[in-house]
Amino acid sequence: PVVVAPPAPPQVALPAEPEVLSNELAVMCTNRTAPHYPLASKRLNEQGRTILRVELSEEGKVSTAIVKKSSGSVRLDEAALVAVKNWRCKPPMRNGAAIKATALQAFNFSLSETESE
């Protein structure tokens, strides 16, 4: 008898991993607003540095953002997330085509910088 091997499964192209940008998003994102310093955080003297891992879509929109390193305050971290999700950026490019990309973006929350508000 002749044994016929089953057909090979179809090749499925895996989505390309996002490009990792070496610089902060501020360079690519011309339409950005600073985070709002929460009033409760001001009253409690909360300060710190939040670092977000941000993924940009091919359209230059923030598709996902997560806290990579917390400031130590949920309120400050949330303020950074809300701000960055509204940024509009130039689409990341590779070989003339728009691509997904990720970058780290830091936000410094310092009360000494907000006293003039």
N, C-alpha and C positions, 0 to 999 in steps of 0.2 A: 504493500500500500504506500501511496505517496502522502507524506505529511506536509501540509501547507502551514507555514508560520502565520500567526495572526498579523493583520496589518499593524504597522507602527503607529503609535498615537500621533495625532497631528502636532506639529511644532507650534507652540504658542510663544509668541514674542513677549518676554517679560518687560514690564514698563521700565524705562530707564530710571535709574536713581537720580534724584535731583542733584544738580551741580551744587557744590559747596562754595559759597562766596567767601573770599578771604577778607573782605572789608565789611564794615557795618552797613546796614541798609540805608543809613542817612545819605550815603553817597548816591544811591540809586533812586531814592524816594524823594522827589521834589515836593510832593504834596503831603506834608506830615504835620501833625499837631503834637505838642508836648502833652504828657499825661497831666490830668487834673490832680493836684495834691489833695487827697481827701481831708475834709475838715476834721473828722475824728482823729486822723493820723497826726494832724498838726497839734490838736489839743493834747494828744498823748505823747507828743515829741517823738513820733516814729520816723526814723530815717533809715536809709540803706540803699543798696544797689541791687536791682533786679536784672537778671540776664535772661532774655527770652531766646528760644530757638524758633525762628520764623521761616515758614516756607512760602515762597512766592509762586503764583501760577504763571502760566505762559502769557497771561494778560497783564501781569505786573500787579496783581491784587494779592493781598495776604490771604492765603488759603487756610493755613493753620498757624497757630502760635501757642507755644507751651512754655511754662516757666522752667528754665534750665537750672537757675540758681536763684533761690528766693532772697528777698531783702530781709526776711524775718517777719514781715507783716503781710498778711493776706490782703489787706486793703491796698497797700502799695503795689503788690504784685498784680492785683486785679486792675488797678488804674493803668499800669503799663500795658496789660493785655488789651484793655478797651481802646487805648490810644493807638497802638500799633495795628489793630484790626481795621482802622479807618484810613491807614496810609495808602497812598496810590504811588506806584513806582514804575520806572521804566522796565519793560519786560527784560529779563535776563536773556542774553543771546549766546549761542554757540554755532559757529559756522553759518552765520546769517539767519539762523532760525531761533524763534523764541522757545525757551525751555523753562522747566521748573527749576527752582534753586532754593537753597537754604542758607541762612546766615544767623549769626548770633548778634543780638542787639541789646546793648546795656542801657539802663535808665538809672540815673543817680537821683535819689530823693534826699535833698538836703534842706533843712529848714532855713539855714542861713541864706540860701539862694532865693527863698520865697518870701522873705520878710518885707520886701518892698511892694508886695501885692496888696 
